[in-house]
């Protein structure tokens, strides 16, 4: 999972906007690439 570090989600989600199932209808969604935006971190799921 790619985690968003900036905490800007209005619904309190912590996942990267690119992985969010609500990205199409979210006005606050980030459209930056997670690899270059500087606000994302890869979190290993076990």
HELIX and SHEET records of a PDB file:
HELIX    1   1 UNK A   17  UNK A   19  5                                   3    
SHEET    1   A 2 UNK A   2  UNK A   4  0                                        
SHEET    2   A 2 UNK A  40  UNK A  42 -1                                        
END                                                                             
